[in-house]
Every structure is written in structure tokens, then in C-alpha cells.
């Protein structure tokens, strides 16, 4: 699967902010989150989330932020027909 585009916008001792852009079918690749994080959808979209315990679908709505704890392991892929964009804010200890 083709890699989604990411750009680190801010990276300090306390926070890392990354802009993610996914064309249809693009994915992050399997990864583990080192820090607690918040996702802020910019465009909204439908994603397929593949974790060790199975695959689920996630619908993001623009502006509807959500948070997850460190340790999450998954691959995130754009399952929709158009580009999807979100901002990920990682909270460093």
C-alpha cells in the first residue's frame, strides 16, 4: 500500500504536531504510538484501522477531535474516495 504524506509542523520537548494527508488507499504503515495523542480531523473521511486484534472502520468528522493513549499499535488507511487530512498532536512526557 502506498505511504500517506506526513509533515512534522512542530517538534518540541513537550509536543509533536504532524499533518497527515491521505490520498484514497494510502496508509501510515504499521506503527506503535510512543506518546498519548490527539487527532483533529481537518477534512473528515473514512479509514480502515488494522490492529493486531482485528480490523475496524473509523469515520472521522471534520473538527471532531479524539484522543488515544500511548501504546496503540495499528495501520491507518484511507478507505474513502477522496483525500483525507488530519492533524496528530503527540503529548510528550
PyMOL Python script that loads the backbone (N, CA, C, O; Angstrom):
from pymol import cmd

cmd.read_pdbstr("""\
ATOM      1  N   UNK A   1       0.851  -1.188   0.000  1.00  0.00           N
ATOM      2  CA  UNK A   1       0.000   0.000   0.000  1.00  0.00           C
ATOM      3  C   UNK A   1       0.891   1.243   0.000  1.00  0.00           C
ATOM      4  O   UNK A   1       1.943   1.267   0.639  1.00  0.00           O
ATOM      5  N   UNK A   2       0.467   2.242  -0.704  1.00  0.00           N
ATOM      6  CA  UNK A   2       1.234   3.486  -0.811  1.00  0.00           C
ATOM      7  C   UNK A   2       1.205   4.262   0.508  1.00  0.00           C
ATOM      8  O   UNK A   2       0.191   4.292   1.205  1.00  0.00           O
ATOM      9  N   UNK A   3       2.342   4.891   0.833  1.00  0.00           N
ATOM     10  CA  UNK A   3       2.514   5.634   2.080  1.00  0.00           C
ATOM     11  C   UNK A   3       1.802   6.990   2.038  1.00  0.00           C
ATOM     12  O   UNK A   3       1.923   7.731   1.063  1.00  0.00           O
ATOM     13  N   UNK A   4       1.056   7.309   3.106  1.00  0.00           N
ATOM     14  CA  UNK A   4       0.437   8.627   3.250  1.00  0.00           C
ATOM     15  C   UNK A   4       1.532   9.670   3.435  1.00  0.00           C
ATOM     16  O   UNK A   4       2.643   9.351   3.858  1.00  0.00           O
ATOM     17  N   UNK A   5       1.210  10.905   3.117  1.00  0.00           N
ATOM     18  CA  UNK A   5       2.159  12.020   3.239  1.00  0.00           C
ATOM     19  C   UNK A   5       2.061  12.608   4.645  1.00  0.00           C
ATOM     20  O   UNK A   5       0.966  12.895   5.129  1.00  0.00           O
ATOM     21  N   UNK A   6       3.212  12.786   5.297  1.00  0.00           N
ATOM     22  CA  UNK A   6       3.207  13.400   6.627  1.00  0.00           C
ATOM     23  C   UNK A   6       4.239  14.513   6.677  1.00  0.00           C
ATOM     24  O   UNK A   6       5.288  14.446   6.035  1.00  0.00           O
ATOM     25  N   UNK A   7       3.914  15.544   7.461  1.00  0.00           N
ATOM     26  CA  UNK A   7       4.818  16.676   7.642  1.00  0.00           C
ATOM     27  C   UNK A   7       4.790  17.085   9.113  1.00  0.00           C
ATOM     28  O   UNK A   7       3.740  17.453   9.639  1.00  0.00           O
ATOM     29  N   UNK A   8       5.937  17.021   9.769  1.00  0.00           N
ATOM     30  CA  UNK A   8       6.029  17.464  11.159  1.00  0.00           C
ATOM     31  C   UNK A   8       6.041  18.987  11.152  1.00  0.00           C
ATOM     32  O   UNK A   8       6.935  19.609  10.578  1.00  0.00           O
ATOM     33  N   UNK A   9       5.034  19.582  11.798  1.00  0.00           N
ATOM     34  CA  UNK A   9       4.891  21.035  11.831  1.00  0.00           C
ATOM     35  C   UNK A   9       5.570  21.654  13.051  1.00  0.00           C
ATOM     36  O   UNK A   9       6.117  22.753  12.979  1.00  0.00           O
ATOM     37  N   UNK A  10       5.525  20.930  14.176  1.00  0.00           N
ATOM     38  CA  UNK A  10       6.122  21.397  15.430  1.00  0.00           C
ATOM     39  C   UNK A  10       6.716  20.175  16.129  1.00  0.00           C
ATOM     40  O   UNK A  10       6.093  19.115  16.169  1.00  0.00           O
ATOM     41  N   UNK A  11       7.917  20.326  16.675  1.00  0.00           N
ATOM     42  CA  UNK A  11       8.516  19.242  17.461  1.00  0.00           C
ATOM     43  C   UNK A  11       9.358  19.875  18.566  1.00  0.00           C
ATOM     44  O   UNK A  11      10.476  20.331  18.327  1.00  0.00           O
ATOM     45  N   UNK A  12       8.799  19.896  19.784  1.00  0.00           N
ATOM     46  CA  UNK A  12       9.476  20.479  20.940  1.00  0.00           C
ATOM     47  C   UNK A  12       9.662  19.395  22.001  1.00  0.00           C
ATOM     48  O   UNK A  12       9.349  18.229  21.763  1.00  0.00           O
ATOM     49  N   UNK A  13      10.166  19.777  23.159  1.00  0.00           N
ATOM     50  CA  UNK A  13      10.310  18.837  24.273  1.00  0.00           C
ATOM     51  C   UNK A  13       8.958  18.300  24.737  1.00  0.00           C
ATOM     52  O   UNK A  13       8.894  17.192  25.270  1.00  0.00           O
ATOM     53  N   UNK A  14       7.877  19.057  24.546  1.00  0.00           N
ATOM     54  CA  UNK A  14       6.564  18.707  25.112  1.00  0.00           C
ATOM     55  C   UNK A  14       5.542  18.208  24.106  1.00  0.00           C
ATOM     56  O   UNK A  14       4.595  17.513  24.476  1.00  0.00           O
ATOM     57  N   UNK A  15       5.724  18.558  22.830  1.00  0.00           N
ATOM     58  CA  UNK A  15       4.678  18.232  21.862  1.00  0.00           C
ATOM     59  C   UNK A  15       5.264  18.040  20.463  1.00  0.00           C
ATOM     60  O   UNK A  15       6.244  18.682  20.086  1.00  0.00           O
ATOM     61  N   UNK A  16       4.633  17.135  19.703  1.00  0.00           N
ATOM     62  CA  UNK A  16       4.952  16.987  18.272  1.00  0.00           C
ATOM     63  C   UNK A  16       3.629  17.063  17.519  1.00  0.00           C
ATOM     64  O   UNK A  16       2.683  16.347  17.846  1.00  0.00           O
ATOM     65  N   UNK A  17       3.565  17.930  16.514  1.00  0.00           N
ATOM     66  CA  UNK A  17       2.354  18.108  15.710  1.00  0.00           C
ATOM     67  C   UNK A  17       2.679  17.693  14.283  1.00  0.00           C
ATOM     68  O   UNK A  17       3.610  18.213  13.668  1.00  0.00           O
ATOM     69  N   UNK A  18       1.890  16.739  13.759  1.00  0.00           N
ATOM     70  CA  UNK A  18       2.123  16.218  12.414  1.00  0.00           C
ATOM     71  C   UNK A  18       0.866  16.368  11.584  1.00  0.00           C
ATOM     72  O   UNK A  18      -0.231  16.033  12.032  1.00  0.00           O
ATOM     73  N   UNK A  19       1.031  16.875  10.365  1.00  0.00           N
ATOM     74  CA  UNK A  19      -0.054  16.969   9.393  1.00  0.00           C
ATOM     75  C   UNK A  19      -0.003  15.723   8.522  1.00  0.00           C
ATOM     76  O   UNK A  19       1.029  15.428   7.920  1.00  0.00           O
ATOM     77  N   UNK A  20      -1.115  14.985   8.448  1.00  0.00           N
ATOM     78  CA  UNK A  20      -1.218  13.776   7.632  1.00  0.00           C
ATOM     79  C   UNK A  20      -2.175  14.012   6.482  1.00  0.00           C
ATOM     80  O   UNK A  20      -3.282  14.515   6.677  1.00  0.00           O
ATOM     81  N   UNK A  21      -1.738  13.642   5.259  1.00  0.00           N
ATOM     82  CA  UNK A  21      -2.579  13.729   4.067  1.00  0.00           C
ATOM     83  C   UNK A  21      -2.606  12.355   3.406  1.00  0.00           C
ATOM     84  O   UNK A  21      -1.564  11.777   3.096  1.00  0.00           O
ATOM     85  N   UNK A  22      -3.817  11.843   3.197  1.00  0.00           N
ATOM     86  CA  UNK A  22      -4.023  10.516   2.624  1.00  0.00           C
ATOM     87  C   UNK A  22      -4.798  10.613   1.319  1.00  0.00           C
ATOM     88  O   UNK A  22      -5.951  11.047   1.321  1.00  0.00           O
ATOM     89  N   UNK A  23      -4.202  10.226   0.224  1.00  0.00           N
ATOM     90  CA  UNK A  23      -4.963  10.020  -0.999  1.00  0.00           C
ATOM     91  C   UNK A  23      -5.754   8.723  -0.809  1.00  0.00           C
ATOM     92  O   UNK A  23      -5.419   7.940   0.080  1.00  0.00           O
ATOM     93  N   UNK A  24      -6.786   8.470  -1.608  1.00  0.00           N
ATOM     94  CA  UNK A  24      -7.511   7.203  -1.459  1.00  0.00           C
ATOM     95  C   UNK A  24      -6.548   6.014  -1.513  1.00  0.00           C
ATOM     96  O   UNK A  24      -5.710   5.918  -2.409  1.00  0.00           O
ATOM     97  N   UNK A  25      -6.684   5.119  -0.544  1.00  0.00           N
ATOM     98  CA  UNK A  25      -5.862   3.919  -0.500  1.00  0.00           C
ATOM     99  C   UNK A  25      -4.525   4.074   0.198  1.00  0.00           C
ATOM    100  O   UNK A  25      -3.878   3.068   0.491  1.00  0.00           O
ATOM    101  N   UNK A  26      -4.086   5.284   0.475  1.00  0.00           N
ATOM    102  CA  UNK A  26      -2.805   5.464   1.156  1.00  0.00           C
ATOM    103  C   UNK A  26      -2.934   5.151   2.649  1.00  0.00           C
ATOM    104  O   UNK A  26      -4.013   5.264   3.232  1.00  0.00           O
ATOM    105  N   UNK A  27      -1.794   4.749   3.262  1.00  0.00           N
ATOM    106  CA  UNK A  27      -1.797   4.324   4.663  1.00  0.00           C
ATOM    107  C   UNK A  27      -0.560   4.830   5.388  1.00  0.00           C
ATOM    108  O   UNK A  27       0.422   5.235   4.766  1.00  0.00           O
ATOM    109  N   UNK A  28      -0.626   4.800   6.715  1.00  0.00           N
ATOM    110  CA  UNK A  28       0.517   5.194   7.536  1.00  0.00           C
ATOM    111  C   UNK A  28       1.583   4.115   7.571  1.00  0.00           C
ATOM    112  O   UNK A  28       2.765   4.411   7.747  1.00  0.00           O
ATOM    113  N   UNK A  29       1.178   2.877   7.405  1.00  0.00           N
ATOM    114  CA  UNK A  29       2.052   1.742   7.674  1.00  0.00           C
ATOM    115  C   UNK A  29       1.890   1.376   9.136  1.00  0.00           C
ATOM    116  O   UNK A  29       1.527   2.221   9.954  1.00  0.00           O
ATOM    117  N   UNK A  30       2.157   0.125   9.469  1.00  0.00           N
ATOM    118  CA  UNK A  30       2.009  -0.332  10.856  1.00  0.00           C
ATOM    119  C   UNK A  30       2.958   0.450  11.756  1.00  0.00           C
ATOM    120  O   UNK A  30       4.128   0.644  11.426  1.00  0.00           O
ATOM    121  N   UNK A  31       2.439   0.895  12.896  1.00  0.00           N
ATOM    122  CA  UNK A  31       3.255   1.669  13.833  1.00  0.00           C
ATOM    123  C   UNK A  31       2.671   1.572  15.241  1.00  0.00           C
ATOM    124  O   UNK A  31       1.517   1.184  15.426  1.00  0.00           O
ATOM    125  N   UNK A  32       3.489   1.933  16.227  1.00  0.00           N
ATOM    126  CA  UNK A  32       3.086   1.960  17.636  1.00  0.00           C
ATOM    127  C   UNK A  32       3.253   3.390  18.137  1.00  0.00           C
ATOM    128  O   UNK A  32       4.287   4.019  17.913  1.00  0.00           O
ATOM    129  N   UNK A  33       2.234   3.893  18.813  1.00  0.00           N
ATOM    130  CA  UNK A  33       2.297   5.255  19.342  1.00  0.00           C
ATOM    131  C   UNK A  33       3.090   5.284  20.636  1.00  0.00           C
ATOM    132  O   UNK A  33       2.742   4.618  21.611  1.00  0.00           O
ATOM    133  N   UNK A  34       4.156   6.061  20.630  1.00  0.00           N
ATOM    134  CA  UNK A  34       5.051   6.195  21.770  1.00  0.00           C
ATOM    135  C   UNK A  34       4.464   7.092  22.865  1.00  0.00           C
ATOM    136  O   UNK A  34       4.793   6.944  24.042  1.00  0.00           O
ATOM    137  N   UNK A  35       3.593   8.021  22.462  1.00  0.00           N
ATOM    138  CA  UNK A  35       3.038   9.016  23.386  1.00  0.00           C
ATOM    139  C   UNK A  35       1.515   9.028  23.300  1.00  0.00           C
ATOM    140  O   UNK A  35       0.944   8.567  22.312  1.00  0.00           O
ATOM    141  N   UNK A  36       0.849   9.560  24.347  1.00  0.00           N
ATOM    142  CA  UNK A  36      -0.569   9.881  24.246  1.00  0.00           C
ATOM    143  C   UNK A  36      -0.712  10.861  23.090  1.00  0.00           C
ATOM    144  O   UNK A  36       0.203  11.632  22.801  1.00  0.00           O
ATOM    145  N   UNK A  37      -1.882  10.826  22.422  1.00  0.00           N
ATOM    146  CA  UNK A  37      -2.031  11.721  21.270  1.00  0.00           C
ATOM    147  C   UNK A  37      -3.487  12.124  21.054  1.00  0.00           C
ATOM    148  O   UNK A  37      -4.419  11.472  21.526  1.00  0.00           O
ATOM    149  N   UNK A  38      -3.643  13.217  20.325  1.00  0.00           N
ATOM    150  CA  UNK A  38      -4.945  13.750  19.936  1.00  0.00           C
ATOM    151  C   UNK A  38      -4.949  13.870  18.424  1.00  0.00           C
ATOM    152  O   UNK A  38      -3.973  14.324  17.827  1.00  0.00           O
ATOM    153  N   UNK A  39      -6.057  13.459  17.801  1.00  0.00           N
ATOM    154  CA  UNK A  39      -6.224  13.605  16.359  1.00  0.00           C
ATOM    155  C   UNK A  39      -7.320  14.634  16.110  1.00  0.00           C
ATOM    156  O   UNK A  39      -8.402  14.555  16.692  1.00  0.00           O
ATOM    157  N   UNK A  40      -7.031  15.603  15.237  1.00  0.00           N
ATOM    158  CA  UNK A  40      -8.005  16.620  14.851  1.00  0.00           C
ATOM    159  C   UNK A  40      -8.240  16.482  13.348  1.00  0.00           C
ATOM    160  O   UNK A  40      -7.398  16.910  12.559  1.00  0.00           O
ATOM    161  N   UNK A  41      -9.364  15.893  12.935  1.00  0.00           N
ATOM    162  CA  UNK A  41      -9.665  15.768  11.519  1.00  0.00           C
ATOM    163  C   UNK A  41      -9.877  17.138  10.878  1.00  0.00           C
ATOM    164  O   UNK A  41     -10.614  17.975  11.400  1.00  0.00           O
ATOM    165  N   UNK A  42      -9.231  17.348   9.758  1.00  0.00           N
ATOM    166  CA  UNK A  42      -9.379  18.599   9.008  1.00  0.00           C
ATOM    167  C   UNK A  42     -10.494  18.442   7.975  1.00  0.00           C
ATOM    168  O   UNK A  42     -11.372  19.298   7.864  1.00  0.00           O
ATOM    169  N   UNK A  43     -10.453  17.355   7.227  1.00  0.00           N
ATOM    170  CA  UNK A  43     -11.415  17.155   6.150  1.00  0.00           C
ATOM    171  C   UNK A  43     -12.474  16.113   6.476  1.00  0.00           C
ATOM    172  O   UNK A  43     -13.521  16.077   5.830  1.00  0.00           O
ATOM    173  N   UNK A  44     -12.219  15.267   7.464  1.00  0.00           N
ATOM    174  CA  UNK A  44     -13.084  14.122   7.679  1.00  0.00           C
ATOM    175  C   UNK A  44     -12.753  13.036   6.661  1.00  0.00           C
ATOM    176  O   UNK A  44     -11.989  13.265   5.723  1.00  0.00           O
ATOM    177  N   UNK A  45     -13.326  11.868   6.851  1.00  0.00           N
ATOM    178  CA  UNK A  45     -13.075  10.768   5.931  1.00  0.00           C
ATOM    179  C   UNK A  45     -13.336   9.433   6.593  1.00  0.00           C
ATOM    180  O   UNK A  45     -13.640   9.358   7.784  1.00  0.00           O
ATOM    181  N   UNK A  46     -13.211   8.379   5.798  1.00  0.00           N
ATOM    182  CA  UNK A  46     -13.406   7.019   6.278  1.00  0.00           C
ATOM    183  C   UNK A  46     -12.075   6.300   6.227  1.00  0.00           C
ATOM    184  O   UNK A  46     -11.399   6.300   5.198  1.00  0.00           O
ATOM    185  N   UNK A  47     -11.701   5.689   7.335  1.00  0.00           N
ATOM    186  CA  UNK A  47     -10.423   4.999   7.444  1.00  0.00           C
ATOM    187  C   UNK A  47     -10.636   3.548   7.850  1.00  0.00           C
ATOM    188  O   UNK A  47     -11.572   3.218   8.579  1.00  0.00           O
ATOM    189  N   UNK A  48      -9.751   2.693   7.365  1.00  0.00           N
ATOM    190  CA  UNK A  48      -9.677   1.318   7.837  1.00  0.00           C
ATOM    191  C   UNK A  48      -8.511   1.263   8.807  1.00  0.00           C
ATOM    192  O   UNK A  48      -7.386   1.621   8.460  1.00  0.00           O
ATOM    193  N   UNK A  49      -8.782   0.815  10.022  1.00  0.00           N
ATOM    194  CA  UNK A  49      -7.766   0.711  11.069  1.00  0.00           C
ATOM    195  C   UNK A  49      -7.457  -0.773  11.257  1.00  0.00           C
ATOM    196  O   UNK A  49      -8.337  -1.553  11.621  1.00  0.00           O
ATOM    197  N   UNK A  50      -6.222  -1.155  11.013  1.00  0.00           N
ATOM    198  CA  UNK A  50      -5.822  -2.555  11.170  1.00  0.00           C
ATOM    199  C   UNK A  50      -4.900  -2.662  12.379  1.00  0.00           C
ATOM    200  O   UNK A  50      -3.784  -2.143  12.378  1.00  0.00           O
ATOM    201  N   UNK A  51      -5.390  -3.343  13.404  1.00  0.00           N
ATOM    202  CA  UNK A  51      -4.625  -3.572  14.631  1.00  0.00           C
ATOM    203  C   UNK A  51      -4.392  -5.076  14.775  1.00  0.00           C
ATOM    204  O   UNK A  51      -4.969  -5.878  14.040  1.00  0.00           O
ATOM    205  N   UNK A  52      -3.553  -5.442  15.717  1.00  0.00           N
ATOM    206  CA  UNK A  52      -3.238  -6.853  15.935  1.00  0.00           C
ATOM    207  C   UNK A  52      -4.489  -7.671  16.261  1.00  0.00           C
ATOM    208  O   UNK A  52      -4.564  -8.855  15.933  1.00  0.00           O
ATOM    209  N   UNK A  53      -5.472  -7.035  16.908  1.00  0.00           N
ATOM    210  CA  UNK A  53      -6.686  -7.758  17.304  1.00  0.00           C
ATOM    211  C   UNK A  53      -7.815  -7.662  16.279  1.00  0.00           C
ATOM    212  O   UNK A  53      -8.944  -8.057  16.571  1.00  0.00           O
ATOM    213  N   UNK A  54      -7.531  -7.147  15.095  1.00  0.00           N
ATOM    214  CA  UNK A  54      -8.548  -7.106  14.053  1.00  0.00           C
ATOM    215  C   UNK A  54      -8.615  -5.792  13.325  1.00  0.00           C
ATOM    216  O   UNK A  54      -7.861  -4.865  13.622  1.00  0.00           O
ATOM    217  N   UNK A  55      -9.529  -5.708  12.358  1.00  0.00           N
ATOM    218  CA  UNK A  55      -9.689  -4.534  11.513  1.00  0.00           C
ATOM    219  C   UNK A  55     -11.033  -3.879  11.797  1.00  0.00           C
ATOM    220  O   UNK A  55     -12.052  -4.559  11.916  1.00  0.00           O
ATOM    221  N   UNK A  56     -11.029  -2.565  11.904  1.00  0.00           N
ATOM    222  CA  UNK A  56     -12.258  -1.818  12.118  1.00  0.00           C
ATOM    223  C   UNK A  56     -12.309  -0.642  11.156  1.00  0.00           C
ATOM    224  O   UNK A  56     -11.308  -0.300  10.525  1.00  0.00           O
ATOM    225  N   UNK A  57     -13.457  -0.038  11.051  1.00  0.00           N
ATOM    226  CA  UNK A  57     -13.613   1.157  10.229  1.00  0.00           C
ATOM    227  C   UNK A  57     -13.842   2.347  11.148  1.00  0.00           C
ATOM    228  O   UNK A  57     -14.544   2.233  12.152  1.00  0.00           O
ATOM    229  N   UNK A  58     -13.258   3.476  10.810  1.00  0.00           N
ATOM    230  CA  UNK A  58     -13.390   4.688  11.602  1.00  0.00           C
ATOM    231  C   UNK A  58     -13.829   5.818  10.678  1.00  0.00           C
ATOM    232  O   UNK A  58     -13.189   6.090   9.662  1.00  0.00           O
ATOM    233  N   UNK A  59     -14.914   6.464  11.038  1.00  0.00           N
ATOM    234  CA  UNK A  59     -15.368   7.637  10.296  1.00  0.00           C
ATOM    235  C   UNK A  59     -14.976   8.873  11.081  1.00  0.00           C
ATOM    236  O   UNK A  59     -15.392   9.053  12.225  1.00  0.00           O
ATOM    237  N   UNK A  60     -14.174   9.723  10.460  1.00  0.00           N
ATOM    238  CA  UNK A  60     -13.780  10.981  11.076  1.00  0.00           C
ATOM    239  C   UNK A  60     -14.659  12.098  10.532  1.00  0.00           C
ATOM    240  O   UNK A  60     -14.982  12.129   9.345  1.00  0.00           O
ATOM    241  N   UNK A  61     -15.041  13.014  11.419  1.00  0.00           N
ATOM    242  CA  UNK A  61     -15.778  14.201  11.007  1.00  0.00           C
ATOM    243  C   UNK A  61     -14.888  15.414  11.221  1.00  0.00           C
ATOM    244  O   UNK A  61     -14.241  15.536  12.261  1.00  0.00           O
ATOM    245  N   UNK A  62     -14.852  16.301  10.256  1.00  0.00           N
ATOM    246  CA  UNK A  62     -14.010  17.497  10.333  1.00  0.00           C
ATOM    247  C   UNK A  62     -14.260  18.227  11.650  1.00  0.00           C
ATOM    248  O   UNK A  62     -15.400  18.516  12.012  1.00  0.00           O
ATOM    249  N   UNK A  63     -13.158  18.521  12.363  1.00  0.00           N
ATOM    250  CA  UNK A  63     -13.232  19.286  13.598  1.00  0.00           C
ATOM    251  C   UNK A  63     -13.588  18.488  14.846  1.00  0.00           C
ATOM    252  O   UNK A  63     -13.533  19.036  15.947  1.00  0.00           O
ATOM    253  N   UNK A  64     -13.949  17.220  14.715  1.00  0.00           N
ATOM    254  CA  UNK A  64     -14.333  16.392  15.854  1.00  0.00           C
ATOM    255  C   UNK A  64     -13.108  15.625  16.365  1.00  0.00           C
ATOM    256  O   UNK A  64     -12.842  14.505  15.927  1.00  0.00           O
ATOM    257  N   UNK A  65     -12.371  16.233  17.288  1.00  0.00           N
ATOM    258  CA  UNK A  65     -11.120  15.663  17.814  1.00  0.00           C
ATOM    259  C   UNK A  65     -11.405  14.452  18.696  1.00  0.00           C
ATOM    260  O   UNK A  65     -12.480  14.320  19.280  1.00  0.00           O
ATOM    261  N   UNK A  66     -10.407  13.573  18.774  1.00  0.00           N
ATOM    262  CA  UNK A  66     -10.468  12.442  19.701  1.00  0.00           C
ATOM    263  C   UNK A  66      -9.065  12.143  20.206  1.00  0.00           C
ATOM    264  O   UNK A  66      -8.081  12.527  19.575  1.00  0.00           O
ATOM    265  N   UNK A  67      -8.969  11.452  21.349  1.00  0.00           N
ATOM    266  CA  UNK A  67      -7.679  11.177  21.992  1.00  0.00           C
ATOM    267  C   UNK A  67      -7.497   9.682  22.190  1.00  0.00           C
ATOM    268  O   UNK A  67      -8.462   8.935  22.356  1.00  0.00           O
ATOM    269  N   UNK A  68      -6.232   9.260  22.169  1.00  0.00           N
ATOM    270  CA  UNK A  68      -5.863   7.870  22.425  1.00  0.00           C
ATOM    271  C   UNK A  68      -4.622   7.858  23.316  1.00  0.00           C
ATOM    272  O   UNK A  68      -3.882   8.840  23.377  1.00  0.00           O
ATOM    273  N   UNK A  69      -4.404   6.744  24.003  1.00  0.00           N
ATOM    274  CA  UNK A  69      -3.258   6.621  24.894  1.00  0.00           C
ATOM    275  C   UNK A  69      -2.065   6.004  24.180  1.00  0.00           C
ATOM    276  O   UNK A  69      -2.214   5.328  23.162  1.00  0.00           O
ATOM    277  N   UNK A  70      -0.885   6.244  24.725  1.00  0.00           N
ATOM    278  CA  UNK A  70       0.342   5.651  24.205  1.00  0.00           C
ATOM    279  C   UNK A  70       0.203   4.135  24.179  1.00  0.00           C
ATOM    280  O   UNK A  70      -0.516   3.551  24.989  1.00  0.00           O
ATOM    281  N   UNK A  71       0.898   3.509  23.242  1.00  0.00           N
ATOM    282  CA  UNK A  71       0.890   2.058  23.143  1.00  0.00           C
ATOM    283  C   UNK A  71      -0.008   1.512  22.062  1.00  0.00           C
ATOM    284  O   UNK A  71       0.081   0.328  21.735  1.00  0.00           O
ATOM    285  N   UNK A  72      -0.878   2.338  21.491  1.00  0.00           N
ATOM    286  CA  UNK A  72      -1.757   1.888  20.416  1.00  0.00           C
ATOM    287  C   UNK A  72      -0.891   1.442  19.236  1.00  0.00           C
ATOM    288  O   UNK A  72       0.038   2.143  18.833  1.00  0.00           O
ATOM    289  N   UNK A  73      -1.209   0.265  18.689  1.00  0.00           N
ATOM    290  CA  UNK A  73      -0.492  -0.253  17.520  1.00  0.00           C
ATOM    291  C   UNK A  73      -1.504  -0.502  16.412  1.00  0.00           C
ATOM    292  O   UNK A  73      -2.500  -1.197  16.613  1.00  0.00           O
ATOM    293  N   UNK A  74      -1.239   0.075  15.232  1.00  0.00           N
ATOM    294  CA  UNK A  74      -2.174  -0.092  14.122  1.00  0.00           C
ATOM    295  C   UNK A  74      -1.587   0.431  12.823  1.00  0.00           C
ATOM    296  O   UNK A  74      -0.514   1.034  12.800  1.00  0.00           O
ATOM    297  N   UNK A  75      -2.322   0.186  11.738  1.00  0.00           N
ATOM    298  CA  UNK A  75      -2.079   0.793  10.440  1.00  0.00           C
ATOM    299  C   UNK A  75      -3.358   1.544  10.112  1.00  0.00           C
ATOM    300  O   UNK A  75      -4.453   1.025  10.331  1.00  0.00           O
ATOM    301  N   UNK A  76      -3.238   2.749   9.594  1.00  0.00           N
ATOM    302  CA  UNK A  76      -4.397   3.578   9.269  1.00  0.00           C
ATOM    303  C   UNK A  76      -4.392   3.828   7.769  1.00  0.00           C
ATOM    304  O   UNK A  76      -3.417   4.354   7.230  1.00  0.00           O
ATOM    305  N   UNK A  77      -5.482   3.452   7.083  1.00  0.00           N
ATOM    306  CA  UNK A  77      -5.572   3.603   5.630  1.00  0.00           C
ATOM    307  C   UNK A  77      -6.838   4.358   5.247  1.00  0.00           C
ATOM    308  O   UNK A  77      -7.893   4.155   5.847  1.00  0.00           O
ATOM    309  N   UNK A  78      -6.731   5.225   4.249  1.00  0.00           N
ATOM    310  CA  UNK A  78      -7.886   5.963   3.746  1.00  0.00           C
ATOM    311  C   UNK A  78      -8.741   5.013   2.918  1.00  0.00           C
ATOM    312  O   UNK A  78      -8.322   4.551   1.857  1.00  0.00           O
ATOM    313  N   UNK A  79      -9.951   4.724   3.414  1.00  0.00           N
ATOM    314  CA  UNK A  79     -10.871   3.829   2.721  1.00  0.00           C
ATOM    315  C   UNK A  79     -11.888   4.593   1.887  1.00  0.00           C
ATOM    316  O   UNK A  79     -12.753   3.988   1.252  1.00  0.00           O
ATOM    317  N   UNK A  80     -11.789   5.921   1.884  1.00  0.00           N
ATOM    318  CA  UNK A  80     -12.751   6.746   1.159  1.00  0.00           C
ATOM    319  C   UNK A  80     -12.309   7.067  -0.259  1.00  0.00           C
ATOM    320  O   UNK A  80     -11.194   6.733  -0.659  1.00  0.00           O
ATOM    321  N   UNK A  81     -13.188   7.719  -1.022  1.00  0.00           N
ATOM    322  CA  UNK A  81     -12.906   8.027  -2.429  1.00  0.00           C
ATOM    323  C   UNK A  81     -12.162   9.344  -2.656  1.00  0.00           C
ATOM    324  O   UNK A  81     -11.822   9.666  -3.795  1.00  0.00           O
ATOM    325  N   UNK A  82     -11.904  10.108  -1.598  1.00  0.00           N
ATOM    326  CA  UNK A  82     -11.216  11.388  -1.772  1.00  0.00           C
ATOM    327  C   UNK A  82     -10.136  11.566  -0.715  1.00  0.00           C
ATOM    328  O   UNK A  82     -10.064  10.807   0.251  1.00  0.00           O
ATOM    329  N   UNK A  83      -9.299  12.579  -0.910  1.00  0.00           N
ATOM    330  CA  UNK A  83      -8.220  12.849   0.042  1.00  0.00           C
ATOM    331  C   UNK A  83      -8.787  13.096   1.434  1.00  0.00           C
ATOM    332  O   UNK A  83      -9.833  13.726   1.588  1.00  0.00           O
ATOM    333  N   UNK A  84      -8.083  12.593   2.442  1.00  0.00           N
ATOM    334  CA  UNK A  84      -8.456  12.822   3.839  1.00  0.00           C
ATOM    335  C   UNK A  84      -7.247  13.418   4.554  1.00  0.00           C
ATOM    336  O   UNK A  84      -6.111  12.998   4.330  1.00  0.00           O
ATOM    337  N   UNK A  85      -7.506  14.405   5.420  1.00  0.00           N
ATOM    338  CA  UNK A  85      -6.433  15.120   6.105  1.00  0.00           C
ATOM    339  C   UNK A  85      -6.761  15.206   7.590  1.00  0.00           C
ATOM    340  O   UNK A  85      -7.894  15.499   7.971  1.00  0.00           O
ATOM    341  N   UNK A  86      -5.743  14.942   8.432  1.00  0.00           N
ATOM    342  CA  UNK A  86      -5.909  15.207   9.855  1.00  0.00           C
ATOM    343  C   UNK A  86      -4.586  15.671  10.453  1.00  0.00           C
ATOM    344  O   UNK A  86      -3.517  15.482   9.873  1.00  0.00           O
ATOM    345  N   UNK A  87      -4.691  16.286  11.633  1.00  0.00           N
ATOM    346  CA  UNK A  87      -3.536  16.742  12.393  1.00  0.00           C
ATOM    347  C   UNK A  87      -3.441  15.849  13.621  1.00  0.00           C
ATOM    348  O   UNK A  87      -4.424  15.632  14.330  1.00  0.00           O
ATOM    349  N   UNK A  88      -2.233  15.333  13.858  1.00  0.00           N
ATOM    350  CA  UNK A  88      -1.973  14.492  15.035  1.00  0.00           C
ATOM    351  C   UNK A  88      -1.085  15.292  15.995  1.00  0.00           C
ATOM    352  O   UNK A  88      -0.042  15.815  15.603  1.00  0.00           O
ATOM    353  N   UNK A  89      -1.517  15.378  17.257  1.00  0.00           N
ATOM    354  CA  UNK A  89      -0.762  16.096  18.283  1.00  0.00           C
ATOM    355  C   UNK A  89      -0.313  15.065  19.321  1.00  0.00           C
ATOM    356  O   UNK A  89      -1.138  14.513  20.049  1.00  0.00           O
ATOM    357  N   UNK A  90       0.986  14.809  19.387  1.00  0.00           N
ATOM    358  CA  UNK A  90       1.534  13.862  20.356  1.00  0.00           C
ATOM    359  C   UNK A  90       2.002  14.628  21.594  1.00  0.00           C
ATOM    360  O   UNK A  90       2.683  15.648  21.485  1.00  0.00           O
ATOM    361  N   UNK A  91       1.625  14.120  22.775  1.00  0.00           N
ATOM    362  CA  UNK A  91       1.918  14.775  24.034  1.00  0.00           C
ATOM    363  C   UNK A  91       3.090  14.060  24.699  1.00  0.00           C
ATOM    364  O   UNK A  91       2.945  12.936  25.179  1.00  0.00           O
ATOM    365  N   UNK A  92       4.237  14.704  24.725  1.00  0.00           N
ATOM    366  CA  UNK A  92       5.448  14.101  25.289  1.00  0.00           C
ATOM    367  C   UNK A  92       5.469  14.280  26.802  1.00  0.00           C
ATOM    368  O   UNK A  92       4.955  15.275  27.313  1.00  0.00           O
ATOM    369  N   UNK A  93       6.062  13.317  27.532  1.00  0.00           N
ATOM    370  CA  UNK A  93       6.097  13.433  28.995  1.00  0.00           C
ATOM    371  C   UNK A  93       6.995  14.557  29.468  1.00  0.00           C
ATOM    372  O   UNK A  93       7.125  14.777  30.672  1.00  0.00           O
TER     373      UNK A  93
END
""", "prot")
cmd.dss("prot")
cmd.show_as("cartoon", "prot")
cmd.util.cbc("prot")
cmd.orient("prot")
